[in-house]
Amino acid sequence: MRIERIELQLLKMPLKSPFTTSFGSLWEKHFILVSAHGEGVTGYGESTAMPFPFYNEETTDTVWYMLENFLIPALRHVELFHPDELEPVFANIRRNFMAKAALEGAIWDLYCKQQGIPLSRALGGTKTEIAVGVSIGIQPTTKQLLETVEKHLAEGYKKIKIKIKPGYDVEPIRAIRKQFGADVPLMADANSAYSLDDVPLLQQLDEYGLLMIEQPLSHDDIIDHARLQAQLQTPICLDESIHTVADARKAVELCSCKIINIKIGRVGGLTAAKRIHDYCQEQNVPVWCGGMLEAGVGRAHNIAITSLSNFSIPGDTSASNRYWQEDLVEPAIDFVRPGYLAVPGRAGIGYTLRPQVIQKYLLKEQSATLA
């Protein structure tokens, strides 16, 4: 494959409403759009990093710096035949998974467009549509939480995920179960807000038949999660702790979790995401695709990876209008039927970018020639 030029664009888009987790509230999303040009076509990737290092150590600024100074220069004088070959090219650059994933995603899209095949098929996906859930941030009142859940259930979402933190955990879950019953697929995402001192509190959640509780303990922990899982009926899902296939293997062997969330940015790209998927499938561990408030390009990559067979739990890739007044891609990413998104059949990510929207939210841009 031929890569002639890489372009970076920093954008800032306002959210339709604030999104609140145990980390804090977000009113707008900064992200980097990566464009890889070659043979008359362009592939697109999107950084999932936030402006602050609260979810992980990366930020929008560090991603830009790593792309500009290390990752893009590493591509010069390198001949690639397939995106999987990027992994050894970047091997000497430690971590910086979101930066790697943004560039790798653009190159995957470019490769698929040059080959004339959909990204989902290139990854080994088999689905023509995917079931999706919705992630609900911490709400100011229980009334607002219940109204939000009711709205999304009416829209057809197949899983409800609520964010929890100490002081906002058992009561909101109890309220949801009381109003909507035990059949609603419900999970809680703790974003590392608890410790082993909270075992008695977390055991109370067993009463409510949750699909899972996501990352209750430290962001870098596997050991304590094993101790906690042994004391819970509710499956633990690991998110922030899993960056590599080796992390997944350790978590499974230690019985630290029963489910794994795969985020493309967190694990360093589509190649790594597929490898973790394949390992979990061999171990009969279900996976699902987490979200990072992506715009259309990142959302399209999520749809493609979710088309793989072991993504058996609805992920967080909701319709674009859940978060954005206007998105970067067309056609709009919307339900083909309630709770389901189509897996595009066109080459690459299957969506066309909207230059006028990109220009509206553009903060800065830079280009680097490789060929």
C-alpha positions as CSV (number, residue, x, y, z in Angstrom):
1,M,0.0,0.0,0.0
2,R,1.1,3.6,-0.7
3,I,0.9,6.4,1.9
4,E,1.9,9.7,0.5
5,R,0.8,12.2,3.1
6,I,-0.6,12.4,6.6
7,E,-2.8,15.3,7.7
8,L,-3.7,16.2,11.3
9,Q,-6.7,18.4,12.3
10,L,-7.6,19.4,15.8
11,L,-11.3,20.0,16.3
12,K,-13.5,21.0,19.2
13,M,-17.2,20.1,19.1
14,P,-19.9,20.9,21.7
15,L,-21.9,18.1,23.2
16,K,-25.7,18.4,23.1
17,S,-25.7,18.1,26.9
18,P,-23.0,17.6,29.6
19,F,-21.7,14.1,30.2
20,T,-20.8,13.4,33.8
21,T,-18.8,10.5,35.3
22,S,-16.8,10.0,38.5
23,F,-14.0,11.9,36.7
24,G,-16.1,15.1,36.3
25,S,-18.3,16.7,33.6
26,L,-17.6,17.2,29.9
27,W,-19.4,19.9,27.8
28,E,-17.3,19.7,24.7
29,K,-15.0,17.2,23.0
30,H,-11.6,17.9,21.6
31,F,-10.3,15.4,19.2
32,I,-7.8,14.9,16.4
33,L,-8.8,13.8,13.0
34,V,-6.1,11.9,11.1
35,S,-6.2,11.7,7.3
36,A,-3.9,9.3,5.4
37,H,-3.6,10.0,1.7
38,G,-2.4,7.7,-1.1
39,E,-3.3,6.6,-4.6
40,G,-6.0,9.2,-4.9
41,V,-8.0,8.1,-1.8
42,T,-8.0,9.2,1.8
43,G,-8.4,7.1,5.0
44,Y,-9.6,8.6,8.3
45,G,-8.9,7.9,11.9
46,E,-9.9,9.7,15.1
47,S,-8.1,10.1,18.4
48,T,-10.3,9.3,21.4
49,A,-8.1,11.1,23.9
50,M,-9.6,13.8,26.2
51,P,-8.0,17.2,26.9
52,F,-7.1,16.0,30.4
53,P,-5.4,12.8,31.6
54,F,-8.2,11.5,33.8
55,Y,-9.3,8.3,31.9
56,N,-5.7,7.4,31.1
57,E,-2.3,9.2,30.8
58,E,-2.9,10.6,27.3
59,T,-4.4,13.9,26.3
60,T,-5.2,15.6,23.1
61,D,-2.0,17.6,23.3
62,T,0.2,14.5,23.9
63,V,-1.4,12.6,21.1
64,W,-0.7,15.5,18.7
65,Y,2.9,15.7,19.9
66,M,3.5,11.9,19.5
67,L,1.9,11.9,16.1
68,E,3.9,14.9,14.9
69,N,7.3,14.0,16.4
70,F,7.4,10.2,16.6
71,L,4.7,8.1,14.9
72,I,4.4,9.9,11.6
73,P,8.2,10.2,11.2
74,A,8.4,6.4,11.9
75,L,6.5,5.8,8.7
76,R,9.1,7.4,6.5
77,H,11.1,4.9,4.4
78,V,8.8,2.1,5.5
79,E,7.1,-0.1,3.0
80,L,3.7,-1.5,4.2
81,F,1.6,-4.2,2.6
82,H,-1.0,-4.4,5.4
83,P,-2.0,-2.4,8.4
84,D,-1.0,-5.2,10.8
85,E,2.6,-4.4,9.9
86,L,2.4,-1.1,11.8
87,E,2.8,-2.9,15.1
88,P,6.5,-3.6,14.8
89,V,7.0,-0.1,13.2
90,F,5.7,1.5,16.5
91,A,7.2,-1.2,18.8
92,N,9.9,1.0,20.2
93,I,7.4,3.7,21.2
94,R,6.1,2.8,24.6
95,R,2.3,2.9,25.3
96,N,0.8,6.1,23.7
97,F,-2.0,3.7,22.6
98,M,-4.5,6.4,21.6
99,A,-2.0,8.2,19.4
100,K,-1.1,4.9,17.7
101,A,-4.7,4.0,17.3
102,A,-5.6,7.3,15.6
103,L,-2.9,6.9,13.0
104,E,-3.4,3.1,12.5
105,G,-7.2,3.7,12.1
106,A,-6.6,6.1,9.2
107,I,-4.2,3.6,7.6
108,W,-6.7,0.8,7.9
109,D,-9.3,2.9,6.2
110,L,-6.8,3.9,3.5
111,Y,-5.9,0.2,2.9
112,C,-9.5,-0.9,2.6
113,K,-10.3,1.9,0.2
114,Q,-7.3,1.0,-1.9
115,Q,-8.4,-2.6,-1.9
116,G,-12.1,-1.8,-2.4
117,I,-13.3,-3.7,0.6
118,P,-15.3,-2.7,3.7
119,L,-13.3,-2.2,6.9
120,S,-15.5,-4.7,8.7
121,R,-14.8,-7.4,6.2
122,A,-11.0,-6.7,6.3
123,L,-11.1,-7.2,10.1
124,G,-13.0,-10.5,9.8
125,G,-16.5,-9.2,10.7
126,T,-19.5,-11.2,9.8
127,K,-22.5,-9.1,10.9
128,T,-24.6,-6.8,8.7
129,E,-25.9,-4.9,11.7
130,I,-25.0,-4.5,15.4
131,A,-27.1,-4.1,18.5
132,V,-26.1,-1.1,20.6
133,G,-26.6,0.3,24.1
134,V,-26.4,3.7,25.6
135,S,-24.2,5.1,28.3
136,I,-25.9,7.5,30.7
137,G,-23.8,9.9,32.7
138,I,-24.4,10.8,36.4
139,Q,-27.7,12.7,36.6
140,P,-28.5,15.6,38.9
141,T,-31.7,13.9,40.3
142,T,-33.2,10.4,40.3
143,K,-36.2,11.9,38.4
144,Q,-33.9,13.0,35.6
145,L,-32.2,9.6,35.6
146,L,-35.5,7.7,35.2
147,E,-36.7,10.1,32.5
148,T,-33.4,9.6,30.6
149,V,-33.7,5.8,30.9
150,E,-37.3,5.8,29.8
151,K,-36.4,7.9,26.7
152,H,-33.6,5.6,25.6
153,L,-35.6,2.5,26.2
154,A,-38.4,4.0,24.0
155,E,-35.8,4.6,21.3
156,G,-34.9,0.9,21.4
157,Y,-31.5,0.8,22.9
158,K,-30.6,-2.8,23.9
159,K,-28.5,-2.1,27.0
160,I,-28.6,0.7,29.6
161,K,-25.3,1.6,31.2
162,I,-25.2,4.1,34.0
163,K,-22.2,5.7,35.6
164,I,-21.8,5.3,39.3
165,K,-19.6,6.7,42.1
166,P,-19.5,6.5,45.9
167,G,-22.8,8.0,47.1
168,Y,-24.4,7.5,43.7
169,D,-24.6,3.7,43.2
170,V,-27.2,1.5,44.9
171,E,-30.0,4.0,45.0
172,P,-30.1,4.9,41.3
173,I,-29.9,1.2,40.4
174,R,-32.7,0.4,42.8
175,A,-34.8,3.2,41.3
176,I,-34.3,1.9,37.8
177,R,-35.2,-1.7,38.7
178,K,-38.3,-0.5,40.6
179,Q,-39.6,1.5,37.7
180,F,-38.6,-0.6,34.7
181,G,-38.4,-4.1,36.1
182,A,-35.8,-6.8,36.1
183,D,-35.8,-7.5,32.4
184,V,-34.1,-4.3,31.3
185,P,-30.4,-5.1,30.4
186,L,-28.7,-2.9,33.0
187,M,-25.0,-2.4,33.9
188,A,-23.0,0.0,36.1
189,D,-19.7,1.6,35.2
190,A,-17.6,2.7,38.2
191,N,-14.6,4.1,36.3
192,S,-12.2,2.9,39.1
193,A,-14.1,4.8,41.9
194,Y,-14.0,2.1,44.5
195,S,-11.6,0.0,46.6
196,L,-11.7,-3.3,48.4
197,D,-13.0,-1.5,51.4
198,D,-16.2,-1.1,49.5
199,V,-16.9,-4.8,49.1
200,P,-20.0,-4.8,51.3
201,L,-21.5,-2.0,49.3
202,L,-20.7,-3.6,46.0
203,Q,-22.2,-6.8,47.1
204,Q,-25.5,-5.0,47.5
205,L,-25.5,-4.7,43.7
206,D,-25.9,-8.5,43.4
207,E,-29.5,-8.0,44.3
208,Y,-30.4,-6.2,41.1
209,G,-29.4,-8.7,38.4
210,L,-26.9,-6.4,36.6
211,L,-25.2,-7.6,33.4
212,M,-21.9,-6.4,34.9
213,I,-20.2,-3.8,36.9
214,E,-17.4,-2.2,34.9
215,Q,-14.0,-1.4,36.3
216,P,-14.9,-0.9,40.0
217,L,-11.3,-0.8,41.3
218,S,-8.1,0.9,40.3
219,H,-7.4,1.7,36.6
220,D,-4.2,-0.4,36.6
221,D,-5.4,-3.3,38.7
222,I,-6.0,-7.0,38.0
223,I,-5.1,-8.6,41.3
224,D,-7.7,-6.9,43.6
225,H,-10.4,-7.4,40.9
226,A,-9.8,-11.1,41.3
227,R,-10.4,-10.8,45.0
228,L,-13.5,-8.8,44.4
229,Q,-14.9,-11.0,41.7
230,A,-14.7,-14.0,44.1
231,Q,-17.0,-12.2,46.5
232,L,-19.6,-11.0,43.9
233,Q,-22.3,-12.8,41.9
234,T,-22.3,-9.9,39.4
235,P,-19.8,-10.3,36.6
236,I,-16.9,-7.8,36.7
237,C,-16.0,-6.2,33.3
238,L,-12.5,-4.8,32.9
239,D,-11.9,-1.7,30.9
240,E,-9.0,0.6,31.9
241,S,-6.9,-2.4,33.1
242,I,-6.8,-4.1,29.7
243,H,-4.3,-2.7,27.1
244,T,-2.9,-5.8,25.5
245,V,-3.5,-9.4,24.8
246,A,-1.2,-10.2,27.7
247,D,-3.3,-8.1,30.1
248,A,-6.4,-10.0,28.9
249,R,-4.7,-13.3,29.4
250,K,-3.6,-12.4,33.0
251,A,-7.1,-11.2,33.9
252,V,-8.8,-14.3,32.6
253,E,-6.2,-16.7,34.2
254,L,-6.6,-14.9,37.5
255,C,-10.4,-14.8,37.3
256,S,-10.3,-11.0,37.6
257,C,-13.3,-10.6,35.4
258,K,-15.9,-12.5,33.3
259,I,-16.3,-9.8,30.6
260,I,-13.9,-7.5,28.8
261,N,-14.6,-4.1,27.3
262,I,-12.5,-3.4,24.1
263,K,-11.9,0.2,23.2
264,I,-9.9,0.7,20.1
265,G,-8.1,3.8,21.4
266,R,-7.3,2.2,24.8
267,V,-5.6,-0.9,23.3
268,G,-3.7,0.8,20.5
269,G,-5.7,0.2,17.4
270,L,-7.8,-2.2,15.4
271,T,-5.1,-4.9,15.1
272,A,-4.7,-5.1,18.8
273,A,-8.5,-5.0,19.3
274,K,-8.9,-7.9,17.0
275,R,-6.3,-9.9,18.8
276,I,-7.9,-9.4,22.2
277,H,-11.2,-10.3,20.6
278,D,-9.8,-13.5,19.2
279,Y,-8.1,-14.5,22.5
280,C,-11.3,-13.9,24.5
281,Q,-13.3,-15.9,22.0
282,E,-11.0,-18.8,22.5
283,Q,-11.5,-18.5,26.3
284,N,-15.3,-18.1,26.0
285,V,-15.1,-14.6,27.5
286,P,-17.6,-12.2,25.9
287,V,-16.5,-8.8,24.8
288,W,-18.2,-5.5,23.9
289,C,-17.1,-2.2,22.4
290,G,-16.8,0.7,24.7
291,G,-17.3,4.3,23.7
292,M,-15.3,7.5,24.2
293,L,-17.8,10.1,23.0
294,E,-16.5,9.6,19.4
295,A,-17.6,11.7,16.5
296,G,-18.5,9.9,13.2
297,V,-15.1,8.6,12.2
298,G,-14.4,7.0,15.5
299,R,-18.0,5.7,15.7
300,A,-17.5,4.1,12.2
301,H,-14.4,2.3,13.4
302,N,-16.4,1.0,16.4
303,I,-19.1,-0.3,14.2
304,A,-16.5,-2.2,12.1
305,I,-14.8,-3.9,15.0
306,T,-18.2,-4.7,16.6
307,S,-19.1,-6.7,13.5
308,L,-16.7,-9.5,14.8
309,S,-18.6,-12.5,16.2
310,N,-17.5,-12.4,19.8
311,F,-18.8,-8.9,20.3
312,S,-21.9,-10.5,21.8
313,I,-23.0,-7.7,24.2
314,P,-24.4,-4.4,22.9
315,G,-21.7,-1.7,23.1
316,D,-21.7,2.0,23.7
317,T,-21.7,3.0,20.0
318,S,-25.0,4.8,20.0
319,A,-26.5,6.9,17.2
320,S,-24.6,10.2,16.5
321,N,-27.6,12.3,17.4
322,R,-27.2,11.0,21.0
323,Y,-24.3,13.4,21.5
324,W,-23.9,15.8,18.5
325,Q,-26.1,18.4,16.8
326,E,-24.2,17.7,13.6
327,D,-21.6,15.0,12.9
328,L,-18.5,14.9,10.7
329,V,-19.8,12.1,8.4
330,E,-22.7,11.4,6.1
331,P,-25.0,9.6,6.0
332,A,-25.9,10.1,9.6
333,I,-25.1,7.2,11.9
334,D,-28.6,6.3,12.9
335,F,-30.7,3.2,13.6
336,V,-31.8,1.0,10.8
337,R,-34.3,-0.4,13.2
338,P,-34.7,0.3,16.9
339,G,-31.5,-0.5,18.8
340,Y,-29.5,-1.5,15.7
341,L,-26.9,0.2,13.5
342,A,-26.0,-1.0,10.0
343,V,-22.5,-2.2,9.2
344,P,-21.6,-0.3,6.0
345,G,-21.0,-2.3,2.9
346,R,-19.0,0.4,1.1
347,A,-15.2,0.4,1.0
348,G,-13.3,1.6,4.1
349,I,-15.3,3.0,7.0
350,G,-18.3,3.4,4.7
351,Y,-19.0,7.1,5.4
352,T,-18.1,10.3,3.6
353,L,-16.7,13.3,5.6
354,R,-18.4,16.7,5.6
355,P,-15.7,19.3,5.0
356,Q,-18.0,22.2,6.0
357,V,-18.6,20.8,9.4
358,I,-14.9,20.1,9.9
359,Q,-14.0,23.7,9.0
360,K,-16.7,24.9,11.4
361,Y,-15.0,23.2,14.4
362,L,-11.4,23.3,13.3
363,L,-8.8,24.8,15.7
364,K,-5.5,23.9,13.8
365,E,-4.1,21.6,11.2
366,Q,-0.8,20.3,10.0
367,S,0.4,18.1,7.1
368,A,3.4,15.8,6.6
369,T,4.6,14.4,3.3
370,L,5.9,10.8,3.4
371,A,6.5,9.9,-0.3
